[in-house]
């Protein structure tokens, strides 16, 4: 839709949080517009048809904590097919790159790490989560690799208290058509102005003035749902400045996780929903999902500083690394069966600048600081503001709904 000159509520960002806020405000009697810099809905949720046979979630792909995930009932209401097969990171593996006896030893080591971390968190003192690795344990580099998948960074950059606050019920489901497709369908009824990049929120006057790439508009209330890196980098500026928000966002940076999908020739020779990774004893490693949904492909996943290095190496580097590593596990003959289809580069995405948030050590309280409304006119949502479901699409959606309720309360609306 075109940009109006004036609305009651402007929502910045048409990711899961912004769309959750727009849905919650529907029927309130308030005029609402969602301002989205991209040419599509969904933000860091994005599904592409990588080939005629392969549907690929470039961003989030798993409905984590599915028994509490608000997108599960939404998916059912919109007639999306859900899949509840065990995720590939469960205790099973393809090939002999990670033998069962070693996997059991690794699982014991990582479980003991999380037990030590949980016990330390009960004392209430924040610290880098890496402090609770067992000195000299041979599995420490791979435990750190798991952190890069979960947090987008290594454990020395992760707040112990924030890590402990995350809620995971261990139910992990998928959307057959893609999580990004579901979120785009969820947002379809919402009033959204695409290709509308916000640069300034001027809240100095009686009404708020928002400057965008399509012009300016006036509004009474704003819900900001953009990733923390955009606030910390002041890609969107506030006038007067909101130093506490910028500092809180800087304490909640987006880590980096990237994905790649590779076409797999003679796919029937490989197991559906297989897991492939090696006992590599290093943090710079990928993990691989063989034939997700039975599709003829292998998905690779990389995180942390290794993902940043691969992005910096340029287009195609993630796919090349994946093929090299898979060949190291399964033999060089596999190279002829693999062809790059699609890869993400989230750190280079100007409207994300990363994948999902983690709290730096000593900054576990920054989520609450970022969440707090300002003057009953500026409200904040997004996965980074979720107290327990940060990093997730449903945490983002629920935060948008929460911010919308704050707007209604401030507007004296029921």
Secondary structure, DSSP 8 states (H G I E B T S, - for coil): ----SEEEEEEE--BHHHHHHHHHHTTSS--EEEE-SSSSSBTT--EEEEETTEEEESS---BSSTTT-HHHHHHHHTT--EE----TTSS--SSSTT-HHHHHHHHHHHHHHHHHHHHHHTTT---BGGGGS-TT-TTHHHHHHHHHHHHSS-GGGSBHHHHHH----S--BEETT-HHHHHHHHHTTS-EESS--EEEEE-SSSSEEEEETTEEEEEEEEEE---HHHHHTTSSEEES--HHHHHHHHTT-B--EEEEEEEETTGGGS-TTEEE------SS--EEEESGGG-SEEEEEEEHHHHHHHHHT-TTHHHHHHHHHHHHHH-GGGGGGEEEEEE--GGG-TTTSSS-B---TT-TTHHHHHHS-BTTTEEE-SGGG-SSSTTSHHHHHHHHHHHHHHHHHHTT--
